[in-house]
Amino acid sequence: VVDILISEMTLAYAVAAFSLLQLYISVQLEYEKQQEEALLQQRISIMLSQIRPHFLYNVLTGIRALCRLDPPKAEAALVDFTRYLRANLSSLEDESLIPLTQELEHTRHYIRLEQMRYGDDLKVVFHTPAVQFFVPALTLEPIVENAVRHGVMQRERGGTVIIQTAETAQGFTITVTDDGVGFDTSLLNRCGPVHVGVSNVQKRLAAMCGGSLDIHSQPGIGTTAVIFVPK
């Protein structure tokens, strides 16, 4: 209307530019919303994958037996169990990165619960000189759990899991090595609770800190998982 009444004034280009800017902002906000929803679903998926009914049953059965045989150990196991559950549930609220020391502590709670069940068959070695960096919650513990449950404890005599950290010029690495049964890494592209858990960790590392997770394995020899977090 202004263009018709005032021939010297042309608003069409300005209006078109403003409309395109509004469209761009709308699309960008929708994209960010979808990314946030995807991260939330990944956190929920990882949390649920970590709290499996048979694991809860085994832990509670072990604590019950210790109540009769060794009450102090039963109390210590119950502390580990409650802190393990708390960390899994708290991961739903962790929208930012957490210190690696916090993730290591959560991993130790899980390991002590499994050692209550497997005893000397499960050996875990920590060599973590580099800890001054941050990772998404539930990044290390799911990888260690896979190494324990689907690696070393699939062997008749158990085995050893080694957790190491290091600093490089580009960033930090967390390496989880086990001498378990190993597997064909081409199976990672297939569905299943183990592979979904690995996929979720990879996606969250990439989305939240630009990190990565690489897994190398050989059947009958063992598996090595390397988490990389850039500086």
C-alpha positions as a Markdown table, in Angstrom:
| # | Residue | x | y | z |
|---|---|---|---|---|
| 1 | Val | 0.0 | 0.0 | 0.0 |
| 2 | Val | 2.8 | 2.4 | 0.8 |
| 3 | Asp | 4.5 | 1.6 | -2.5 |
| 4 | Ile | 1.3 | 2.5 | -4.3 |
| 5 | Leu | 0.7 | 5.8 | -2.4 |
| 6 | Ile | 4.4 | 6.9 | -2.4 |
| 7 | Ser | 6.0 | 5.9 | -5.7 |
| 8 | Glu | 9.4 | 7.1 | -4.5 |
| 9 | Met | 9.4 | 4.6 | -1.6 |
| 10 | Thr | 10.0 | 0.9 | -2.2 |
| 11 | Leu | 9.5 | -1.4 | 0.8 |
| 12 | Ala | 9.2 | -4.7 | -1.0 |
| 13 | Tyr | 12.9 | -5.6 | -0.6 |
| 14 | Ala | 13.0 | -4.6 | 3.1 |
| 15 | Val | 9.9 | -6.6 | 3.8 |
| 16 | Ala | 11.2 | -9.7 | 2.0 |
| 17 | Ala | 14.5 | -9.5 | 3.8 |
| 18 | Phe | 12.8 | -9.2 | 7.2 |
| 19 | Ser | 10.5 | -12.1 | 6.3 |
| 20 | Leu | 13.5 | -14.3 | 5.4 |
| 21 | Leu | 15.2 | -13.4 | 8.6 |
| 22 | Gln | 12.2 | -14.4 | 10.6 |
| 23 | Leu | 12.0 | -17.7 | 8.7 |
| 24 | Tyr | 15.7 | -18.4 | 9.4 |
| 25 | Ile | 15.3 | -17.7 | 13.1 |
| 26 | Ser | 12.2 | -19.9 | 13.3 |
| 27 | Val | 14.0 | -22.8 | 11.6 |
| 28 | Gln | 17.1 | -22.4 | 13.8 |
| 29 | Leu | 15.0 | -22.4 | 17.0 |
| 30 | Glu | 13.1 | -25.5 | 15.9 |
| 31 | Tyr | 16.4 | -27.3 | 15.1 |
| 32 | Glu | 17.9 | -26.4 | 18.5 |
| 33 | Lys | 14.7 | -27.7 | 20.1 |
| 34 | Gln | 15.0 | -31.0 | 18.2 |
| 35 | Gln | 18.6 | -31.3 | 19.3 |
| 36 | Glu | 17.7 | -30.8 | 22.9 |
| 37 | Glu | 15.0 | -33.4 | 22.7 |
| 38 | Ala | 17.3 | -35.9 | 21.0 |
| 39 | Leu | 19.9 | -35.4 | 23.8 |
| 40 | Leu | 17.3 | -35.9 | 26.5 |
| 41 | Gln | 16.1 | -39.1 | 24.8 |
| 42 | Gln | 19.7 | -40.4 | 24.6 |
| 43 | Arg | 20.2 | -39.7 | 28.4 |
| 44 | Ile | 17.0 | -41.5 | 29.2 |
| 45 | Ser | 18.0 | -44.4 | 26.9 |
| 46 | Ile | 21.4 | -44.7 | 28.6 |
| 47 | Met | 20.0 | -44.4 | 32.1 |
| 48 | Leu | 17.4 | -47.2 | 31.4 |
| 49 | Ser | 19.9 | -49.4 | 29.7 |
| 50 | Gln | 22.1 | -49.2 | 32.8 |
| 51 | Ile | 19.4 | -50.2 | 35.3 |
| 52 | Arg | 18.5 | -53.7 | 34.1 |
| 53 | Pro | 16.1 | -55.8 | 36.3 |
| 54 | His | 18.5 | -58.8 | 36.5 |
| 55 | Phe | 21.3 | -56.5 | 37.6 |
| 56 | Leu | 19.2 | -55.1 | 40.4 |
| 57 | Tyr | 18.1 | -58.6 | 41.4 |
| 58 | Asn | 21.7 | -59.9 | 41.6 |
| 59 | Val | 22.9 | -56.9 | 43.6 |
| 60 | Leu | 20.0 | -57.1 | 46.1 |
| 61 | Thr | 20.4 | -60.8 | 46.4 |
| 62 | Gly | 24.2 | -60.4 | 47.1 |
| 63 | Ile | 23.5 | -57.7 | 49.7 |
| 64 | Arg | 20.9 | -59.9 | 51.4 |
| 65 | Ala | 23.4 | -62.7 | 51.7 |
| 66 | Leu | 26.1 | -60.4 | 53.1 |
| 67 | Cys | 23.6 | -59.2 | 55.8 |
| 68 | Arg | 23.9 | -62.6 | 57.4 |
| 69 | Leu | 27.5 | -63.4 | 56.6 |
| 70 | Asp | 29.2 | -60.0 | 56.9 |
| 71 | Pro | 27.0 | -57.0 | 57.9 |
| 72 | Pro | 29.8 | -54.3 | 57.5 |
| 73 | Lys | 30.4 | -55.4 | 53.9 |
| 74 | Ala | 26.6 | -55.4 | 53.3 |
| 75 | Glu | 26.4 | -51.8 | 54.6 |
| 76 | Ala | 29.3 | -50.8 | 52.2 |
| 77 | Ala | 27.6 | -52.6 | 49.3 |
| 78 | Leu | 24.3 | -50.8 | 50.1 |
| 79 | Val | 26.1 | -47.4 | 50.0 |
| 80 | Asp | 27.7 | -48.3 | 46.6 |
| 81 | Phe | 24.3 | -49.4 | 45.3 |
| 82 | Thr | 22.4 | -46.2 | 46.4 |
| 83 | Arg | 25.1 | -44.0 | 45.0 |
| 84 | Tyr | 25.1 | -45.9 | 41.8 |
| 85 | Leu | 21.3 | -45.5 | 41.4 |
| 86 | Arg | 21.6 | -41.8 | 42.3 |
| 87 | Ala | 24.2 | -41.1 | 39.6 |
| 88 | Asn | 22.1 | -42.9 | 37.0 |
| 89 | Leu | 19.0 | -40.9 | 37.9 |
| 90 | Ser | 20.9 | -37.6 | 38.2 |
| 91 | Ser | 22.2 | -38.1 | 34.6 |
| 92 | Leu | 18.7 | -37.0 | 33.4 |
| 93 | Glu | 19.3 | -33.6 | 34.9 |
| 94 | Asp | 22.9 | -33.2 | 33.7 |
| 95 | Glu | 22.6 | -31.0 | 30.7 |
| 96 | Ser | 26.3 | -29.9 | 31.0 |
| 97 | Leu | 29.5 | -31.8 | 31.2 |
| 98 | Ile | 30.7 | -33.2 | 34.6 |
| 99 | Pro | 34.3 | -33.7 | 36.0 |
| 100 | Leu | 35.9 | -36.9 | 35.0 |
| 101 | Thr | 36.6 | -37.6 | 38.7 |
| 102 | Gln | 32.8 | -37.8 | 39.2 |
| 103 | Glu | 32.4 | -40.3 | 36.4 |
| 104 | Leu | 35.3 | -42.3 | 37.8 |
| 105 | Glu | 33.7 | -42.4 | 41.2 |
| 106 | His | 30.4 | -43.7 | 39.7 |
| 107 | Thr | 32.4 | -46.3 | 37.8 |
| 108 | Arg | 34.0 | -47.5 | 41.0 |
| 109 | His | 30.6 | -47.9 | 42.6 |
| 110 | Tyr | 29.6 | -50.2 | 39.8 |
| 111 | Ile | 32.8 | -52.2 | 39.9 |
| 112 | Arg | 32.5 | -52.8 | 43.6 |
| 113 | Leu | 29.0 | -54.1 | 43.2 |
| 114 | Glu | 30.1 | -56.5 | 40.4 |
| 115 | Gln | 33.1 | -57.7 | 42.5 |
| 116 | Met | 30.7 | -58.5 | 45.3 |
| 117 | Arg | 29.2 | -61.0 | 42.9 |
| 118 | Tyr | 32.2 | -62.3 | 41.0 |
| 119 | Gly | 35.0 | -62.0 | 43.6 |
| 120 | Asp | 38.5 | -62.5 | 42.4 |
| 121 | Asp | 37.3 | -63.5 | 38.9 |
| 122 | Leu | 36.9 | -59.8 | 38.1 |
| 123 | Lys | 40.1 | -57.7 | 38.3 |
| 124 | Val | 40.0 | -53.9 | 37.5 |
| 125 | Val | 43.1 | -51.7 | 37.2 |
| 126 | Phe | 43.0 | -47.9 | 37.3 |
| 127 | His | 45.8 | -45.8 | 35.9 |
| 128 | Thr | 44.3 | -42.3 | 35.6 |
| 129 | Pro | 47.0 | -39.6 | 35.9 |
| 130 | Ala | 45.0 | -37.2 | 33.7 |
| 131 | Val | 41.7 | -36.3 | 35.3 |
| 132 | Gln | 41.4 | -32.5 | 34.9 |
| 133 | Phe | 38.8 | -32.5 | 32.2 |
| 134 | Phe | 35.1 | -32.9 | 31.7 |
| 135 | Val | 32.9 | -35.5 | 30.0 |
| 136 | Pro | 29.1 | -36.1 | 29.5 |
| 137 | Ala | 27.5 | -38.0 | 32.4 |
| 138 | Leu | 27.4 | -41.8 | 31.9 |
| 139 | Thr | 30.2 | -41.8 | 29.4 |
| 140 | Leu | 32.8 | -44.1 | 31.0 |
| 141 | Glu | 30.7 | -46.4 | 33.2 |
| 142 | Pro | 28.6 | -47.9 | 30.3 |
| 143 | Ile | 31.8 | -48.8 | 28.4 |
| 144 | Val | 33.3 | -50.4 | 31.6 |
| 145 | Glu | 30.0 | -52.3 | 32.2 |
| 146 | Asn | 30.2 | -53.7 | 28.6 |
| 147 | Ala | 33.8 | -54.8 | 29.2 |
| 148 | Val | 32.8 | -56.6 | 32.4 |
| 149 | Arg | 29.5 | -58.2 | 31.4 |
| 150 | His | 30.0 | -58.9 | 27.8 |
| 151 | Gly | 33.8 | -59.3 | 27.8 |
| 152 | Val | 35.8 | -60.7 | 30.7 |
| 153 | Met | 32.8 | -62.4 | 32.6 |
| 154 | Gln | 32.0 | -64.4 | 29.5 |
| 155 | Arg | 35.2 | -66.3 | 30.1 |
| 156 | Glu | 35.2 | -69.2 | 32.5 |
| 157 | Arg | 37.9 | -67.8 | 34.7 |
| 158 | Gly | 37.0 | -64.1 | 34.3 |
| 159 | Gly | 39.6 | -61.6 | 33.4 |
| 160 | Thr | 41.0 | -58.0 | 33.8 |
| 161 | Val | 39.7 | -54.6 | 32.8 |
| 162 | Ile | 42.2 | -51.8 | 32.6 |
| 163 | Ile | 41.1 | -48.1 | 32.7 |
| 164 | Gln | 43.7 | -45.5 | 31.6 |
| 165 | Thr | 43.7 | -41.8 | 31.0 |
| 166 | Ala | 46.2 | -39.6 | 29.1 |
| 167 | Glu | 46.7 | -36.1 | 27.9 |
| 168 | Thr | 47.7 | -35.2 | 24.3 |
| 169 | Ala | 48.3 | -32.0 | 22.5 |
| 170 | Gln | 44.8 | -32.1 | 21.1 |
| 171 | Gly | 42.9 | -33.4 | 24.1 |
| 172 | Phe | 42.4 | -36.2 | 26.5 |
| 173 | Thr | 41.9 | -39.9 | 26.1 |
| 174 | Ile | 40.2 | -42.6 | 28.2 |
| 175 | Thr | 41.1 | -46.1 | 27.2 |
| 176 | Val | 39.2 | -49.2 | 28.5 |
| 177 | Thr | 40.9 | -52.5 | 27.7 |
| 178 | Asp | 39.7 | -56.0 | 28.6 |
| 179 | Asp | 41.0 | -59.5 | 27.9 |
| 180 | Gly | 37.6 | -60.9 | 27.4 |
| 181 | Val | 36.0 | -62.9 | 24.6 |
| 182 | Gly | 36.0 | -60.0 | 22.1 |
| 183 | Phe | 33.5 | -59.7 | 19.3 |
| 184 | Asp | 33.1 | -58.8 | 15.6 |
| 185 | Thr | 33.0 | -55.0 | 15.5 |
| 186 | Ser | 30.8 | -55.1 | 12.4 |
| 187 | Leu | 28.0 | -56.2 | 14.8 |
| 188 | Leu | 28.0 | -52.6 | 16.2 |
| 189 | Asn | 25.8 | -51.6 | 13.4 |
| 190 | Arg | 23.1 | -54.0 | 14.5 |
| 191 | Cys | 20.4 | -53.5 | 17.1 |
| 192 | Gly | 20.8 | -54.7 | 20.7 |
| 193 | Pro | 21.2 | -53.2 | 24.2 |
| 194 | Val | 25.0 | -53.4 | 24.1 |
| 195 | His | 25.2 | -51.7 | 20.7 |
| 196 | Val | 22.5 | -49.1 | 21.5 |
| 197 | Gly | 24.4 | -48.1 | 24.6 |
| 198 | Val | 27.6 | -47.7 | 22.6 |
| 199 | Ser | 25.8 | -45.7 | 20.0 |
| 200 | Asn | 24.3 | -43.4 | 22.6 |
| 201 | Val | 27.6 | -42.7 | 24.1 |
| 202 | Gln | 29.1 | -41.9 | 20.7 |
| 203 | Lys | 26.2 | -39.5 | 19.9 |
| 204 | Arg | 26.4 | -37.7 | 23.2 |
| 205 | Leu | 30.2 | -37.3 | 23.1 |
| 206 | Ala | 29.9 | -35.8 | 19.6 |
| 207 | Ala | 26.9 | -33.5 | 20.5 |
| 208 | Met | 28.1 | -32.2 | 23.9 |
| 209 | Cys | 31.8 | -31.8 | 23.6 |
| 210 | Gly | 32.9 | -32.8 | 20.0 |
| 211 | Gly | 34.4 | -36.0 | 21.3 |
| 212 | Ser | 34.4 | -39.5 | 19.9 |
| 213 | Leu | 34.4 | -43.2 | 20.9 |
| 214 | Asp | 36.3 | -45.8 | 18.9 |
| 215 | Ile | 36.1 | -49.5 | 19.6 |
| 216 | His | 38.6 | -52.2 | 18.4 |
| 217 | Ser | 38.0 | -55.9 | 19.2 |
| 218 | Gln | 39.2 | -59.3 | 18.2 |
| 219 | Pro | 37.2 | -62.5 | 19.0 |
| 220 | Gly | 39.1 | -64.5 | 21.6 |
| 221 | Ile | 41.5 | -61.8 | 22.4 |
| 222 | Gly | 39.7 | -58.8 | 23.9 |
| 223 | Thr | 38.4 | -55.3 | 23.3 |
| 224 | Thr | 39.8 | -51.8 | 23.5 |
| 225 | Ala | 37.5 | -48.7 | 23.7 |
| 226 | Val | 39.1 | -45.2 | 23.3 |
| 227 | Ile | 37.1 | -42.1 | 24.3 |
| 228 | Phe | 38.6 | -38.9 | 23.0 |
| 229 | Val | 37.6 | -35.4 | 24.5 |
| 230 | Pro | 39.2 | -32.4 | 22.7 |
| 231 | Lys | 40.6 | -29.5 | 24.6 |
